Amino acid sequence: MIQYIPGGGRFLYSAFSLFNNRDIIAFFENLGIALKEEDNGRMFPVSDKAKTVVDALIGKARSLGVRLLTHHPVQEVLFAENGVQGVKLTTGEQIEAKSVIIATGGNLSRIPVNRDGYPWAIAAGHTITELYPTEVPIISKEPFITDRSLQGLSLRNVKLAVINAKGKTVVAHQGDMIFTHFGLSGPIALRCSGFIRGVKKKSGSNEVRLTLDLFPEMSQAGLDAYLRGLLADEPKKTLKNVLKGTIPERLLPILFERSDLSGETTFEHLPKEPWLAFTANLKNFSIMVTGTRPFEEAFVTGGGIHLKEISPQTMESKLMPGLFFCGEVLDIHGYTGGYNITAAFATGYTAGHHAGLLAQGH
């Protein structure tokens, strides 16, 4: 699980030992929610409605006598030298509490109501690491992006990698992606997006190189042999006509140009060096990118409350007794597809459990 939570995943060992993905499944099934498993082990309610989950949680809370105040924004978390005192609402009402959990999520600039938890953390003395969008589409100014020649082209089971200034692979993901009018999107592009900022900062460059492997299950030698076999079966046909059934037709002109190879060439007249360059490009197609789309389009926030200031066993602040945090307000982020919300549930359970014990005087 930890490998799919690139932001602060190691911090979660204690939380997962208390409440992990299997516990989450059992918890919701015990609330009467029928679950189904989809691709890559992702779990959804059979109803396919988020409201099913919300209603079950609210119903369980009410059955336990929990007082729920909706449409009552918190104006301020109240602190004293010895710890948390409670909260003050925008109505002016003050609620005394020995424990307060801040579970406001990540950067909420796209949400009109002010539910930003960071100022309350800062007021308690906490540090907020740099916030940045992650799990977000990627921007490129490559000519084949700006001229929109590849817009809408989907690629299945390819591998996308982020390359640092030293030519080393920082991260690579295999799966599906799509070219857009501004760059790249789709599952593997989103997963690579959070690493682009770090590479840019370290190199000081305005661009980062991504590489695309169109045939990740084959070596270059194996791919060379496979494609030569296709060409040999129809030696009088042009390369572009033989290969368009195997390689996306809209990509072929770009691949031919980068390899200094004519698509009108036939197998009988195949030049050695350009052909080697062509197969190399299929395994290592370079895409220069400039950054990512803004927070408004991101699924996840990178950065947050500094983890060194939080107890991993309880999610309690090390700086303010009685103050707890959970979810994306922390400097934790996971990939979409269930990992980010699993981290939120695990930290939420841990914070709730220990906040409750503290409130009861344990």
NUTI-544537 format. One line per field, with one value per residue (C-alpha): residue number from 0; residue in one letter; x, y, z. Coordinates in steps of 0.25 Angstrom, whole numbers, plus 5000, padded with zeros to 4 digits. Example, Ala and Ser with C-alpha at 12.3 -4.5 7.8 and 13.67 -1.06 7.14 Angstrom:
! NUTI-544537
nr = (0, 1)
rest = (A, S)
X = (5049, 5055)
Y = (4982, 4996)
Z = (5031, 5029)
! end
This chain:
! NUTI-544537
nr = (0, 1, 2, 3, 4, 5, 6, 7, 8, 9, 10, 11, 12, 13, 14, 15, 16, 17, 18, 19, 20, 21, 22, 23, 24, 25, 26, 27, 28, 29, 30, 31, 32, 33, 34, 35, 36, 37, 38, 39, 40, 41, 42, 43, 44, 45, 46, 47, 48, 49, 50, 51, 52, 53, 54, 55, 56, 57, 58, 59, 60, 61, 62, 63, 64, 65, 66, 67, 68, 69, 70, 71, 72, 73, 74, 75, 76, 77, 78, 79, 80, 81, 82, 83, 84, 85, 86, 87, 88, 89, 90, 91, 92, 93, 94, 95, 96, 97, 98, 99, 100, 101, 102, 103, 104, 105, 106, 107, 108, 109, 110, 111, 112, 113, 114, 115, 116, 117, 118, 119, 120, 121, 122, 123, 124, 125, 126, 127, 128, 129, 130, 131, 132, 133, 134, 135, 136, 137, 138, 139, 140, 141, 142, 143, 144, 145, 146, 147, 148, 149, 150, 151, 152, 153, 154, 155, 156, 157, 158, 159, 160, 161, 162, 163, 164, 165, 166, 167, 168, 169, 170, 171, 172, 173, 174, 175, 176, 177, 178, 179, 180, 181, 182, 183, 184, 185, 186, 187, 188, 189, 190, 191, 192, 193, 194, 195, 196, 197, 198, 199, 200, 201, 202, 203, 204, 205, 206, 207, 208, 209, 210, 211, 212, 213, 214, 215, 216, 217, 218, 219, 220, 221, 222, 223, 224, 225, 226, 227, 228, 229, 230, 231, 232, 233, 234, 235, 236, 237, 238, 239, 240, 241, 242, 243, 244, 245, 246, 247, 248, 249, 250, 251, 252, 253, 254, 255, 256, 257, 258, 259, 260, 261, 262, 263, 264, 265, 266, 267, 268, 269, 270, 271, 272, 273, 274, 275, 276, 277, 278, 279, 280, 281, 282, 283, 284, 285, 286, 287, 288, 289, 290, 291, 292, 293, 294, 295, 296, 297, 298, 299, 300, 301, 302, 303, 304, 305, 306, 307, 308, 309, 310, 311, 312, 313, 314, 315, 316, 317, 318, 319, 320, 321, 322, 323, 324, 325, 326, 327, 328, 329, 330, 331, 332, 333, 334, 335, 336, 337, 338, 339, 340, 341, 342, 343, 344, 345, 346, 347, 348, 349, 350, 351, 352, 353, 354, 355, 356, 357, 358, 359, 360, 361)
rest = (M, I, Q, Y, I, P, G, G, G, R, F, L, Y, S, A, F, S, L, F, N, N, R, D, I, I, A, F, F, E, N, L, G, I, A, L, K, E, E, D, N, G, R, M, F, P, V, S, D, K, A, K, T, V, V, D, A, L, I, G, K, A, R, S, L, G, V, R, L, L, T, H, H, P, V, Q, E, V, L, F, A, E, N, G, V, Q, G, V, K, L, T, T, G, E, Q, I, E, A, K, S, V, I, I, A, T, G, G, N, L, S, R, I, P, V, N, R, D, G, Y, P, W, A, I, A, A, G, H, T, I, T, E, L, Y, P, T, E, V, P, I, I, S, K, E, P, F, I, T, D, R, S, L, Q, G, L, S, L, R, N, V, K, L, A, V, I, N, A, K, G, K, T, V, V, A, H, Q, G, D, M, I, F, T, H, F, G, L, S, G, P, I, A, L, R, C, S, G, F, I, R, G, V, K, K, K, S, G, S, N, E, V, R, L, T, L, D, L, F, P, E, M, S, Q, A, G, L, D, A, Y, L, R, G, L, L, A, D, E, P, K, K, T, L, K, N, V, L, K, G, T, I, P, E, R, L, L, P, I, L, F, E, R, S, D, L, S, G, E, T, T, F, E, H, L, P, K, E, P, W, L, A, F, T, A, N, L, K, N, F, S, I, M, V, T, G, T, R, P, F, E, E, A, F, V, T, G, G, G, I, H, L, K, E, I, S, P, Q, T, M, E, S, K, L, M, P, G, L, F, F, C, G, E, V, L, D, I, H, G, Y, T, G, G, Y, N, I, T, A, A, F, A, T, G, Y, T, A, G, H, H, A, G, L, L, A, Q, G, H)
X = (5000, 5011, 5017, 5005, 5005, 5017, 5015, 5018, 5014, 5024, 5017, 5005, 5011, 5005, 4991, 4990, 4994, 4982, 4972, 4976, 4969, 4963, 4957, 4951, 4944, 4939, 4935, 4926, 4920, 4916, 4909, 4900, 4907, 4909, 4922, 4928, 4942, 4946, 4959, 4972, 4965, 4957, 4945, 4932, 4918, 4909, 4900, 4911, 4906, 4915, 4902, 4901, 4914, 4911, 4897, 4902, 4913, 4903, 4893, 4903, 4908, 4894, 4891, 4902, 4897, 4907, 4902, 4904, 4904, 4903, 4904, 4911, 4925, 4936, 4942, 4953, 4960, 4962, 4975, 4981, 4995, 4992, 4984, 4972, 4959, 4949, 4944, 4937, 4926, 4923, 4910, 4918, 4915, 4926, 4927, 4937, 4945, 4957, 4960, 4958, 4961, 4964, 4959, 4957, 4964, 4975, 4975, 4961, 4963, 4953, 4942, 4935, 4932, 4944, 4948, 4963, 4969, 4983, 4982, 4977, 4989, 4998, 4991, 4995, 5009, 5010, 5018, 5011, 5020, 5019, 5005, 5004, 4994, 4997, 4989, 4987, 4988, 5002, 5005, 5014, 5018, 5023, 5019, 5010, 5003, 5002, 4997, 4987, 4991, 4990, 4978, 4969, 4978, 4977, 4989, 4986, 4997, 5008, 5019, 5022, 5034, 5039, 5054, 5063, 5074, 5084, 5076, 5071, 5057, 5050, 5037, 5030, 5016, 5010, 4995, 4987, 4988, 4982, 4988, 4980, 4980, 4990, 4998, 4996, 4985, 4979, 4983, 4998, 5000, 4993, 5002, 5014, 5010, 5014, 5028, 5030, 5031, 5042, 5050, 5048, 5052, 5065, 5070, 5066, 5060, 5047, 5045, 5045, 5047, 5037, 5039, 5028, 5030, 5019, 5023, 5027, 5025, 5036, 5051, 5056, 5062, 5049, 5041, 5051, 5049, 5034, 5032, 5042, 5033, 5021, 5029, 5035, 5021, 5017, 5031, 5025, 5016, 5021, 5025, 5013, 5003, 5008, 5011, 4998, 4991, 5001, 5005, 4995, 4994, 4994, 5007, 5015, 5018, 5025, 5032, 5037, 5042, 5049, 5056, 5059, 5052, 5042, 5028, 5028, 5040, 5038, 5044, 5052, 5059, 5059, 5071, 5079, 5082, 5068, 5061, 5069, 5065, 5051, 5050, 5058, 5047, 5036, 5043, 5048, 5039, 5043, 5033, 5037, 5027, 5027, 5018, 5004, 4990, 4985, 4979, 4965, 4968, 4975, 4970, 4979, 4988, 5002, 5008, 5002, 5004, 5018, 5018, 5030, 5020, 5010, 5010, 5009, 5003, 4991, 4991, 4992, 4999, 5013, 5012, 4997, 4991, 4977, 4979, 4978, 4979, 4975, 4974, 4979, 4981, 4994, 5006, 5001, 4997, 4994, 4990, 4976, 4969, 4966, 4980, 4978, 4964, 4970, 4981, 4970, 4961, 4973, 4978, 4963, 4961, 4974, 4971, 4957, 4961, 4971, 4963, 4952, 4961, 4967, 4953, 4949, 4961, 4969)
Y = (5000, 5010, 5010, 5016, 5027, 5035, 5047, 5043, 5028, 5024, 5032, 5023, 5010, 5012, 5017, 5005, 4995, 5001, 5002, 4997, 4995, 4982, 4988, 4999, 4989, 4982, 4995, 4999, 4985, 4985, 4998, 4990, 4996, 4985, 4987, 4982, 4981, 4987, 4988, 4988, 4984, 4997, 4996, 5003, 5003, 4994, 5006, 5014, 5026, 5034, 5038, 5023, 5024, 5038, 5034, 5021, 5029, 5040, 5030, 5022, 5035, 5039, 5025, 5027, 5041, 5049, 5064, 5068, 5083, 5085, 5099, 5104, 5108, 5109, 5123, 5119, 5108, 5112, 5110, 5112, 5110, 5096, 5091, 5092, 5099, 5097, 5104, 5117, 5117, 5128, 5130, 5134, 5121, 5115, 5100, 5095, 5082, 5075, 5069, 5076, 5069, 5077, 5069, 5079, 5073, 5079, 5092, 5097, 5109, 5104, 5103, 5116, 5114, 5116, 5103, 5104, 5097, 5102, 5116, 5108, 5099, 5111, 5118, 5106, 5107, 5097, 5098, 5096, 5091, 5096, 5093, 5088, 5081, 5066, 5055, 5066, 5067, 5071, 5083, 5082, 5092, 5081, 5084, 5072, 5077, 5092, 5088, 5078, 5067, 5057, 5063, 5052, 5041, 5030, 5020, 5007, 4999, 5009, 5013, 5028, 5032, 5045, 5047, 5056, 5065, 5054, 5045, 5036, 5031, 5037, 5030, 5021, 5016, 5007, 5008, 5017, 5032, 5042, 5054, 5067, 5081, 5085, 5072, 5059, 5053, 5040, 5030, 5029, 5044, 5048, 5038, 5044, 5059, 5060, 5058, 5068, 5080, 5073, 5071, 5085, 5091, 5082, 5085, 5099, 5097, 5101, 5088, 5073, 5061, 5050, 5037, 5029, 5014, 5009, 4995, 4993, 4978, 4976, 4979, 4988, 4975, 4968, 4979, 4981, 4966, 4967, 4979, 4974, 4961, 4970, 4977, 4965, 4959, 4971, 4975, 4984, 4992, 5005, 5006, 5015, 5006, 4993, 4999, 5007, 4995, 4993, 5007, 5019, 5025, 5039, 5037, 5031, 5044, 5049, 5036, 5036, 5051, 5048, 5036, 5043, 5031, 5033, 5026, 5024, 5014, 4999, 4987, 4984, 4998, 4999, 5008, 5002, 5014, 5022, 5008, 5006, 5021, 5018, 5006, 5013, 5024, 5014, 5010, 5024, 5035, 5048, 5058, 5071, 5077, 5090, 5087, 5083, 5089, 5097, 5093, 5095, 5082, 5074, 5062, 5063, 5073, 5071, 5077, 5081, 5081, 5076, 5062, 5063, 5072, 5061, 5048, 5036, 5027, 5036, 5048, 5058, 5070, 5070, 5085, 5087, 5076, 5072, 5076, 5065, 5065, 5054, 5053, 5062, 5074, 5067, 5066, 5052, 5049, 5036, 5032, 5033, 5019, 5018, 5020, 5035, 5032, 5020, 5029, 5038, 5027, 5021, 5035, 5038, 5026, 5028, 5042, 5039, 5028, 5035, 5048, 5041, 5034, 5048, 5054, 5043, 5046, 5033)
Z = (5000, 5004, 4990, 4984, 4994, 4989, 4998, 5013, 5011, 5022, 5032, 5031, 5036, 5050, 5045, 5035, 5047, 5054, 5042, 5028, 5015, 5019, 5032, 5023, 5014, 5027, 5033, 5022, 5020, 5034, 5032, 5022, 5009, 4998, 4991, 4978, 4973, 4960, 4952, 4960, 4973, 4974, 4983, 4981, 4986, 4977, 4976, 4970, 4978, 4988, 4995, 4999, 5007, 5013, 5017, 5024, 5032, 5036, 5040, 5049, 5055, 5059, 5064, 5074, 5079, 5071, 5070, 5055, 5052, 5037, 5031, 5043, 5038, 5049, 5050, 5059, 5067, 5081, 5088, 5102, 5106, 5112, 5099, 5091, 5097, 5086, 5074, 5071, 5060, 5050, 5058, 5070, 5078, 5085, 5087, 5098, 5095, 5100, 5086, 5072, 5059, 5047, 5035, 5024, 5013, 5003, 4996, 4994, 4985, 4976, 4987, 4990, 5004, 5013, 5019, 5019, 5031, 5029, 5036, 5049, 5048, 5047, 5059, 5067, 5063, 5051, 5038, 5025, 5014, 5000, 4994, 4980, 4971, 4968, 4961, 4951, 4935, 4930, 4921, 4909, 4898, 4888, 4874, 4873, 4885, 4881, 4867, 4873, 4863, 4874, 4882, 4887, 4884, 4894, 4897, 4904, 4913, 4910, 4920, 4924, 4931, 4938, 4935, 4944, 4939, 4940, 4931, 4942, 4943, 4955, 4954, 4943, 4942, 4932, 4927, 4919, 4915, 4906, 4898, 4900, 4894, 4905, 4908, 4915, 4923, 4927, 4939, 4937, 4933, 4946, 4954, 4948, 4950, 4965, 4962, 4951, 4961, 4969, 4956, 4952, 4965, 4966, 4952, 4951, 4937, 4932, 4925, 4929, 4920, 4920, 4912, 4906, 4903, 4893, 4895, 4910, 4909, 4898, 4898, 4886, 4880, 4881, 4876, 4864, 4861, 4862, 4853, 4843, 4842, 4839, 4828, 4822, 4820, 4811, 4806, 4794, 4803, 4810, 4824, 4828, 4822, 4828, 4842, 4844, 4849, 4860, 4863, 4865, 4851, 4856, 4863, 4851, 4844, 4857, 4859, 4844, 4845, 4858, 4852, 4839, 4832, 4821, 4823, 4808, 4809, 4807, 4814, 4802, 4803, 4818, 4823, 4835, 4844, 4842, 4845, 4858, 4862, 4859, 4868, 4879, 4878, 4880, 4893, 4897, 4891, 4897, 4902, 4908, 4918, 4925, 4937, 4941, 4941, 4953, 4966, 4960, 4952, 4962, 4969, 4980, 4988, 4990, 5003, 5016, 5031, 5033, 5038, 5047, 5056, 5057, 5065, 5055, 5066, 5069, 5059, 5070, 5069, 5076, 5078, 5083, 5092, 5088, 5074, 5063, 5048, 5038, 5023, 5012, 5021, 5025, 5016, 5011, 4997, 4990, 4975, 4971, 4970, 4985, 4991, 4995, 5001, 5008, 5015, 5019, 5025, 5032, 5038, 5041, 5049, 5057, 5060, 5064, 5073, 5080, 5081, 5087, 5098, 5101, 5102, 5112, 5120, 5116)
! end
